[in-house]
């Protein structure tokens, strides 16, 4: 083994091959590899797995270098140290250009703790629940680090939210926050926000990503997607900060998040000022769902959406919550189901709003404005598809979620429930009304998973009999 090894830290962590014995090179490469859960899942279900990699590797093998993602640096240094190899580190990251701006907001104690923890490290992930205030925390980090910064988001709605909040918390005018996305590209090179899809076209990543001293990735659990991963591999910033409420991915590829952004440096708890009276009101339906043996889960969902009695139950539950003065979000995954619920509510509900993927960005923005203009105490019902409001949608008065279509994954459940957790004057409790379909074994298994997810978030699940009584108040 060599006594010393030259390591270059840039967009990746580079190790020179000529100095590296092959066994050590193999061990370094394994630091950036993990078993692919999708392969083993398919294998266990006796499904074809020929198109799924058994192991996912994130290392790069160049002619003269082995390169690992930045998040592997600490593990690599530990490996070299354990083998009595001294690491000669050459830092070629972009330290950025000075950015002089002051933070104009006020941090809570827990937010100040998060900022302090993240500033101790060049890279890392801040894991914080919805309503913690990740954007205000990031604004404070931008001001204190004082280097030019690129904020990466995955949706245009999030770009607009970030722009508004950075302007507010950093006391900036519109021209001082550059944007790339939504068909427009107006970066200023000092403080910019970009939609990731706008930086990667047909496999080509915009060179602009190399020009910043700090990169902040909002909802960084999306980094596992190949196109987003390619962007992070080009980033040369000294400081890389990931923000997420759920540092897990449904496909199990969350190790990529930590390889590109660094490990979780701080995990925040729900703010003391956020609603803490959390309850789930289950509504049991025992109607048997009869489908052919070969029917898949999408056929089951289609059957639920077309069940008029089930839709009528959803409509009645929404009306009852509205009559109690609640601010209700009704979520489903299908637009045809959304239309059926809307038809059941129209004419009997005053403040009824519908948000779906067929609407243009301008229409969605106008609807959000109408919602925000309602008196704070006014009851309302918002019908929406989960994909549109799962991330980035922000309407703090919401206090009730009616889950009109079953889900199982805890990450999705956290995102949906998070819409209710925003602080708002007068909001002391939040309620989730869960339509539990007992007529199909797959749907019962989904309910079991949701119960575990609810309890992990601190929700109290009422017995079915109590749940039925709750909506008859």
C-alpha positions in Angstrom: 0.0 0.0 0.0 1.3 3.5 -0.7 2.3 5.7 2.2 0.4 8.7 0.7 -2.3 9.1 -1.9 -3.2 12.2 -3.7 -7.0 12.9 -3.6 -8.6 15.8 -5.6 -11.9 17.2 -4.5 -13.8 19.0 -7.3 -17.2 18.0 -8.7 -16.3 14.5 -7.7 -13.6 13.0 -5.4 -10.7 11.9 -7.7 -8.1 9.2 -6.8 -5.1 8.8 -9.1 -5.0 5.2 -10.5 -1.2 4.9 -10.9 -0.8 5.3 -7.1 -3.7 3.0 -6.3 -3.4 -0.8 -5.8 -6.3 -2.6 -7.5 -7.6 -4.1 -4.2 -7.8 -0.6 -2.7 -9.4 0.7 -5.9 -12.1 -1.9 -5.6 -12.8 -1.1 -2.0 -13.2 2.6 -2.9 -15.5 1.8 -5.7 -17.7 -0.3 -3.4 -18.1 2.8 -1.1 -20.3 4.3 -3.9 -22.3 1.1 -4.6 -25.4 -0.4 -3.0 -27.7 -3.3 -3.7 -30.7 -2.4 -5.8 -33.9 -3.1 -3.9 -36.0 -3.2 -7.1 -33.9 -6.2 -8.4 -34.5 -8.2 -5.2 -38.1 -7.2 -5.1 -38.7 -8.5 -8.6 -36.7 -11.7 -7.8 -38.8 -12.4 -4.7 -42.0 -11.9 -6.7 -40.7 -14.2 -9.5 -40.9 -11.4 -11.9 -38.4 -10.8 -14.7 -35.3 -9.0 -13.3 -33.0 -9.1 -16.4 -33.4 -5.4 -17.0 -32.7 -4.4 -13.4 -29.1 -4.0 -12.0 -28.3 -6.2 -9.0 -26.0 -3.5 -7.7 -26.2 0.3 -8.4 -22.8 1.9 -8.7 -22.2 5.6 -8.6 -18.4 5.6 -9.0 -16.8 6.7 -12.3 -13.8 4.8 -13.8 -11.7 7.2 -15.9 -8.4 6.4 -17.7 -6.3 7.9 -14.9 -8.7 8.3 -12.0 -11.3 6.6 -9.9 -14.0 9.2 -9.0 -16.6 8.9 -6.2 -19.5 11.3 -5.4 -18.7 14.0 -2.9 -20.7 12.4 -0.2 -18.3 9.4 -0.1 -15.3 11.6 0.9 -15.5 11.0 4.7 -15.9 7.2 4.2 -13.0 7.2 1.7 -10.8 9.2 4.1 -11.7 6.7 6.9 -10.8 3.7 4.6 -7.4 5.2 3.8 -6.7 6.0 7.4 -7.6 2.4 8.5 -5.0 1.2 6.0 -2.3 3.7 7.2 -2.4 5.7 3.9 -2.0 9.5 4.4 -4.5 11.5 2.2 -3.0 14.4 0.4 -6.2 16.4 -0.3 -6.2 19.0 -3.1 -9.4 21.1 -2.9 -10.4 22.3 -6.4 -14.0 23.1 -5.6 -15.5 26.4 -6.5 -15.5 28.6 -3.4 -17.8 31.1 -5.2 -17.8 34.8 -5.4 -18.8 37.0 -2.3 -22.5 37.7 -1.9 -23.3 40.5 0.5 -26.8 40.3 1.8 -28.4 40.3 5.3 -31.1 38.0 6.6 -34.3 40.0 7.2 -36.3 37.3 9.0 -36.4 36.0 12.5 -35.5 32.4 13.3 -37.1 30.2 16.0 -34.7 28.4 18.4 -35.0 25.1 16.5 -34.4 26.8 13.2 -31.3 28.5 14.6 -30.0 25.1 15.8 -30.5 23.7 12.3 -28.6 26.6 10.7 -25.7 26.2 13.1 -25.6 22.5 12.5 -25.6 22.8 8.7 -22.9 25.6 8.7 -20.5 23.3 10.5 -20.2 21.2 7.3 -19.6 21.9 3.7 -22.1 19.3 2.5 -25.1 17.6 4.0 -28.9 17.1 4.2 -31.3 19.0 6.4 -34.2 16.7 7.2 -37.2 18.7 8.5 -41.0 18.1 8.5 -43.4 20.3 6.5 -44.1 23.5 8.4 -40.6 23.6 9.9 -39.6 26.5 7.6 -36.9 24.9 5.4 -37.0 27.9 3.0 -36.4 30.5 5.8 -33.7 28.3 7.2 -32.0 28.1 3.8 -32.3 31.9 3.4 -30.4 32.4 6.7 -27.7 29.9 5.5 -27.3 31.9 2.2 -26.9 35.1 4.1 -24.3 33.7 6.6 -22.2 31.8 4.0 -22.1 34.9 1.8 -21.3 33.2 -1.5 -23.1 33.1 -4.8 -25.8 30.4 -4.7 -27.9 28.3 -7.0 -31.2 26.8 -5.6 -32.4 23.7 -7.5 -36.1 22.8 -7.6 -38.1 20.3 -9.7 -41.3 22.3 -10.4 -42.1 25.8 -11.6 -44.5 26.3 -8.7 -41.6 25.7 -6.3 -39.4 28.2 -8.2 -42.0 30.9 -7.7 -42.4 30.1 -4.0 -38.6 30.3 -3.5 -38.3 33.5 -5.4 -41.0 35.2 -3.3 -39.6 34.0 0.0 -36.0 34.8 -0.8 -37.1 38.3 -1.7 -38.9 38.6 1.6 -36.3 37.0 3.9 -33.2 38.6 2.3 -34.9 42.0 1.5 -34.2 41.7 -2.2 -36.0 43.1 -5.2 -37.2 41.0 -8.1 -34.2 41.6 -10.3 -31.8 40.4 -7.5 -33.1 36.8 -7.7 -32.4 35.2 -11.1 -34.5 32.3 -12.4 -34.2 29.5 -15.0 -37.3 27.6 -15.8 -40.9 28.0 -17.0 -39.7 28.9 -20.5 -37.5 31.7 -19.3 -33.8 32.0 -18.4 -32.7 35.1 -16.5 -29.9 34.1 -14.2 -27.8 36.8 -12.6 -24.9 34.5 -11.4 -25.3 35.7 -7.8 -28.5 34.2 -6.4 -30.4 32.1 -8.9 -33.2 29.5 -8.7 -33.5 26.9 -11.4 -35.9 24.1 -12.3 -33.7 21.1 -12.7 -35.3 20.0 -16.0 -34.2 23.3 -17.5 -30.6 22.6 -16.8 -30.4 19.1 -18.4 -31.6 18.6 -22.0 -31.1 15.3 -23.8 -28.3 14.3 -21.4 -26.5 17.6 -21.7 -26.0 19.6 -18.5 -25.8 23.4 -18.7 -22.2 24.5 -17.8 -23.8 27.2 -15.6 -24.1 24.8 -12.7 -20.3 24.9 -12.2 -20.2 28.6 -11.5 -21.6 28.7 -8.0 -20.0 28.5 -4.6 -23.1 27.0 -3.0 -25.9 24.8 -4.4 -29.1 24.1 -2.5 -31.3 21.2 -3.6 -34.9 21.5 -2.5 -36.8 18.2 -2.1 -33.5 16.4 -2.6 -35.1 13.0 -2.5 -35.6 13.5 -6.2 -31.8 13.4 -6.8 -32.0 9.6 -7.5 -33.5 10.4 -10.9 -30.8 9.9 -13.6 -31.1 13.5 -15.1 -31.0 15.1 -11.6 -28.1 12.9 -10.6 -26.2 14.1 -13.7 -26.6 17.7 -12.7 -25.2 17.1 -9.2 -22.2 15.3 -10.8 -21.3 18.5 -12.6 -21.6 20.8 -9.6 -18.2 22.0 -8.3 -19.6 24.1 -5.5 -17.8 24.0 -2.1 -21.1 24.0 -0.3 -23.9 21.6 -1.2 -27.0 21.6 0.9 -30.0 19.1 0.5 -33.4 19.9 1.9 -36.1 17.3 2.4 -38.9 16.1 4.7 -38.5 12.5 3.6 -34.9 11.3 2.9 -36.3 8.1 1.5 -37.3 7.0 -2.0 -39.9 4.5 -2.9 -37.5 2.7 -5.2 -35.0 2.4 -2.3 -32.3 4.4 -4.1 -31.9 7.0 -1.3 -28.2 6.2 -0.9 -27.7 8.3 -4.1 -29.1 11.3 -2.1 -26.4 11.0 0.5 -23.7 10.4 -2.1 -24.5 13.6 -3.9 -25.5 15.8 -1.0 -23.7 14.3 1.9 -25.2 12.7 5.0 -28.1 13.9 7.1 -26.5 16.5 9.4 -29.6 17.6 11.2 -33.1 16.1 11.7 -35.6 18.6 13.0 -38.7 17.9 15.0 -42.2 19.3 14.4 -42.2 22.9 15.6 -43.9 23.5 19.0 -46.2 26.1 17.4 -47.5 23.6 14.8 -50.8 21.8 15.5 -50.2 18.8 17.8 -53.7 17.4 18.1 -53.5 14.9 15.2 -56.2 12.4 14.6 -57.2 9.9 11.9 -60.9 9.1 11.4 -61.2 5.8 9.6 -64.3 5.1 7.6 -64.7 1.4 7.0 -66.3 0.1 3.8 -66.8 -3.7 3.7 -68.3 -3.9 0.2 -66.6 -6.8 -1.6 -64.7 -5.8 -4.7 -65.1 -8.6 -7.3 -62.6 -8.5 -10.1 -61.0 -11.1 -12.4 -58.0 -13.0 -10.9 -55.6 -11.4 -13.3 -56.7 -7.9 -12.4 -53.9 -5.6 -11.3 -53.9 -2.8 -8.6 -54.8 -0.2 -11.2 -57.9 -2.2 -12.0 -58.8 -2.1 -8.3 -58.3 1.7 -8.2 -60.5 2.1 -11.3 -63.2 0.0 -9.6 -63.0 2.3 -6.6 -63.2 5.5 -8.7 -66.3 4.1 -10.5 -68.1 3.0 -7.4 -70.9 5.6 -7.1 -71.8 4.6 -3.5 -68.2 5.1 -2.4 -68.1 8.5 -4.1 -71.4 9.4 -2.4 -69.7 8.6 1.0 -66.8 10.8 0.2 -69.1 13.6 -0.8 -71.1 13.3 2.5 -67.9 13.2 4.6 -66.6 16.4 2.8 -70.0 18.1 3.4 -70.0 17.2 7.1 -66.5 18.5 7.6 -67.4 21.7 5.7 -70.5 22.1 7.9 -68.2 22.0 11.0 -66.3 25.0 9.6 -63.3 22.9 8.6 -60.9 23.7 5.7 -60.9 20.5 3.8 -58.4 19.0 1.2 -59.9 16.1 -0.7 -57.1 14.1 -2.5 -57.4 11.4 -5.1 -55.0 10.1 -7.8 -57.5 10.1 -10.7 -59.1 13.1 -12.5 -62.2 11.2 -13.4 -62.7 10.5 -9.7 -62.1 14.1 -9.0 -64.8 15.1 -11.5 -67.3 12.7 -9.9 -66.7 14.1 -6.4 -67.0 17.7 -7.7 -70.4 16.9 -9.3 -71.6 15.6 -6.0 -70.5 18.8 -4.2 -71.5 21.5 -6.7 -74.5 23.4 -5.7 -74.4 22.7 -2.0 -70.9 24.0 -1.1 -70.0 27.6 -1.4 -66.2 27.7 -1.3 -65.4 24.8 -3.6 -62.1 24.7 -5.5 -60.7 22.1 -8.0 -57.0 21.7 -8.8 -55.9 19.2 -11.4 -53.1 18.6 -13.9 -55.2 19.8 -16.9 -55.1 23.3 -15.6 -52.4 25.7 -16.9 -49.9 27.3 -14.5 -51.8 30.6 -14.7 -55.1 28.9 -13.8 -53.5 27.2 -10.9 -51.9 30.4 -9.7 -55.3 32.2 -10.0 -57.0 29.4 -8.0 -54.3 29.6 -5.2 -54.8 33.4 -5.1 -58.6 32.9 -4.7 -58.0 30.5 -1.8 -55.6 32.8 -0.1 -58.1 35.7 -0.3 -60.8 33.9 1.6 -61.4 35.1 5.2 -59.2 32.9 7.5 -62.2 31.5 9.4 -64.2 30.6 6.2 -64.7 26.9 5.6 -63.6 25.6 2.2 -63.1 22.4 0.2 -60.3 21.9 -2.2 -60.4 18.9 -4.5 -57.0 18.0 -6.0 -54.9 15.2 -7.4 -52.1 14.1 -5.1 -49.3 14.8 -7.6 -50.2 18.5 -7.7 -50.3 19.2 -4.0 -47.9 16.5 -2.6 -45.0 18.8 -2.7 -44.7 22.6 -2.9 -48.4 23.4 -2.5 -48.9 25.8 0.4 -52.2 26.8 1.9 -51.8 27.0 5.7 -55.5 27.2 6.7 -56.1 23.6 5.7 -56.9 21.4 8.7 -58.6 18.4 7.3 -57.5 15.8 4.7 -60.0 13.4 3.1 -58.1 10.6 1.5 -60.4 9.6 -1.3 -58.0 7.0 -2.9 -55.8 4.6 -1.0 -52.1 4.9 -0.8 -49.5 2.9 1.1 -46.0 4.4 0.8 -45.1 6.3 4.0 -43.2 9.0 2.0 -46.4 9.9 0.0 -48.4 9.8 3.3 -46.0 12.2 4.9 -46.2 14.6 2.0 -50.0 14.6 1.9 -50.3 14.9 5.7 -47.7 17.7 5.6 -50.2 19.9 3.8 -52.1 20.2 7.1 -49.1 20.9 9.3 -48.5 24.5 8.4 -48.9 26.9 11.3 -52.0 29.2 11.0 -53.8 31.4 13.5 -56.6 29.5 15.2 -55.6 26.1 13.9 -55.2 23.8 16.9 -56.0 20.4 15.5 -55.7 18.5 12.2 -57.8 15.6 11.0 -57.4 12.9 8.3 -60.5 11.1 7.2 -59.4 7.8 5.7 -61.7 5.8 3.5 -60.8 2.2 4.4 -61.8 -0.4 1.8 -61.9 -3.8 3.4 -63.3 -5.5 0.3 -60.0 -6.4 -1.2 -56.9 -7.9 0.4 -54.5 -5.5 -1.3 -56.4 -2.5 0.0 -56.4 -3.9 3.5 -52.6 -4.3 3.3 -52.4 -0.7 2.2 -54.4 0.3 5.2 -52.1 -1.6 7.5 -49.1 0.3 6.0 -51.0 3.7 6.4 -51.6 2.9 10.1 -47.9 2.4 10.7 -47.2 5.7 8.8 -49.8 7.6 10.8 -48.4 6.4 14.1 -44.9 7.3 13.0 -46.1 10.9 12.5 -47.7 11.1 15.9 -51.3 10.7 14.8 -54.0 9.1 17.0 -56.1 6.6 15.1 -59.7 6.5 16.3 -61.5 3.1 16.4 -63.9 2.7 13.5 -67.0 3.3 15.7 -65.6 6.5 17.1 -64.6 7.6 13.6 -68.2 7.2 12.4 -69.5 9.2 15.3 -67.1 12.1 14.6 -68.6 13.1 11.3 -72.2 13.0 12.7 -71.5 15.8 15.1 
